[in-house]
């Protein structure tokens, strides 16, 4: 358990100082998907940690389809639930409110409650914060299904297809089998070793979160526009920060008709993305560019994730001109 790894058993016990990390999950109009996400944060599913070591703060923006009382009643002691009725299209205030309730030294933000986790996420977030005082720990993102959901929907992908995929890997028996039925998300498509534009599971010290001012509430478009990319960039590029990537873990997006991943027409999606970038330029005075960092890579790599490591290595080698189109090394002296 992590109390042994940290060597601070008193702070992690029920009579200690409370949770080490607070995980804030935003939910809106996605009860089935949110239930899966929250199940993937339960003690027991998350390995190598005790419930006393982390808390989950669920902030749901009101909609016709909220989480059921029956489901909420099943959640354990380290979960808290807040239902808001502010009616704002952006999740900024909701997640800032959730973070304001955090009792941990670290705050992890998950702006999209439709993202299921692998079983080592919480443990590796905590280990990542052992690397440096100002570590920003990120988990790579994936889509359930074998192509991006905004593309797959055009060939019939829907929630029923996704249920079948999850059934095929007996989820939640082994959460790492999510890698078997997934592809990189668009923001993670460059792979592990090239800059990614965002993470949907970002953890940082609470004092750094406060220094950054949390999410910038001026990003007021439906869904927030580039608000999550903006926070990720500002956090990763902040002075004195060590960027850490838990490359053996993942968040897996479930289909729910989201603003950029749902069944909207290509033109509607492209218009939204253009508007989001325009707002970013207005607020930041420049085009968005993925954070430029020298990350440390952390954690065990389960067999199911190894194909994504292979893909990532091929991407960066090709970027540097060290890989031929056939996938063979073209460096002098390469071993056959």
PyMOL commands that set and color helices and strands:
alter all, ss='L'
color gray80, all
select helices_A, chain A and resi 2-6+9-12+31-39+51-53+69-72+92-100+121-128+149-155+159-168+175-181+186-188+206-212+222-224+227-236+266-284+303-319
alter helices_A, ss='H'
color red, helices_A
select strands_A, chain A and resi 21-27+54-61+79-84+106-110+115-117+135-138+141-144+182-184+202-205+242-245+251-253+296-297
alter strands_A, ss='S'
color yellow, strands_A
deselect
rebuild
show_as cartoon
